[in-house]
Amino acid sequence: MNRAISFDTLAYAKKLIAAGFTERQAEVQAEALSEIIDKHIATNQDIRGLEVKLKEMEDRLKYELTVRLGAMIAASIAITVSLTLLSD
């Protein structure tokens, strides 16, 4: 996977070993953390993609609401005209 976040597993493992972890424990911990970063951390590209989708959704909703409001106004005018003509 092309990672946008740089994580130095070797340096991390060395720090764990210096803190008292065994070499195997440090390796497993570094690998696990690297997998978590790869799979679950949003990159700038991920966020930009979501921003584009949200903007498209916002534009679509504005259009739909404008159409609905226009239809309600037209219906209100039609009802008002009809009632006015019937009352005469």
C-alpha positions in Angstrom: 0.0 0.0 0.0 1.3 3.5 -0.8 1.3 5.0 2.6 0.8 8.7 3.0 1.9 8.5 6.6 5.5 7.6 7.3 6.0 5.2 10.2 9.5 3.9 10.9 8.8 0.4 12.4 12.5 -0.3 13.0 13.0 2.9 15.0 9.8 2.1 17.0 10.9 -1.4 17.7 14.3 -0.2 18.9 12.6 2.2 21.3 10.4 -0.7 22.6 13.5 -2.9 23.1 15.2 0.0 24.9 12.2 0.2 27.2 12.4 -3.5 28.1 10.4 -5.3 25.4 11.9 -8.5 23.9 12.9 -8.2 20.3 10.0 -10.4 19.2 7.5 -8.3 21.3 8.8 -5.1 19.8 8.6 -6.5 16.2 5.0 -7.7 16.7 4.0 -4.4 18.3 5.6 -2.4 15.4 4.0 -4.5 12.8 0.6 -4.2 14.5 0.8 -0.5 14.8 1.9 -0.2 11.2 -1.1 -2.2 10.0 -3.5 0.0 12.1 -2.0 3.2 10.6 -2.3 1.8 7.1 -5.9 0.7 7.5 -7.5 3.2 9.8 -5.8 6.6 9.5 -7.4 8.9 7.0 -5.0 10.6 4.6 -5.3 14.0 3.1 -6.4 12.4 -0.1 -9.2 10.5 1.7 -10.4 13.7 3.3 -10.3 15.6 0.0 -12.3 12.9 -1.6 -14.9 13.1 1.2 -15.0 16.9 0.8 -15.8 16.6 -2.9 -18.6 14.1 -2.2 -20.1 16.3 0.4 -20.0 19.3 -1.9 -21.7 17.3 -4.6 -24.4 16.2 -2.1 -24.8 19.8 -0.9 -25.3 21.0 -4.4 -27.8 18.3 -5.2 -29.8 18.9 -2.1 -29.9 22.7 -2.8 -31.2 21.9 -6.3 -33.9 19.5 -5.0 -35.0 21.9 -2.3 -35.2 24.8 -4.8 -37.4 22.6 -7.1 -39.7 21.6 -4.2 -40.0 25.1 -3.0 -40.9 26.3 -6.5 -43.5 23.6 -6.8 -45.0 24.5 -3.5 -45.2 28.2 -4.5 -46.8 27.3 -7.8 -49.3 25.1 -6.1 -50.1 27.9 -3.6 -50.7 30.3 -6.4 -52.9 27.9 -8.3 -55.0 27.2 -5.2 -55.3 30.9 -4.4 -56.3 31.7 -8.0 -58.8 28.8 -8.0 -60.4 29.9 -4.7 -60.6 33.5 -5.9 -62.3 32.5 -9.1 -64.7 30.2 -7.2 -65.7 32.9 -4.7 -66.7 35.4 -7.4 
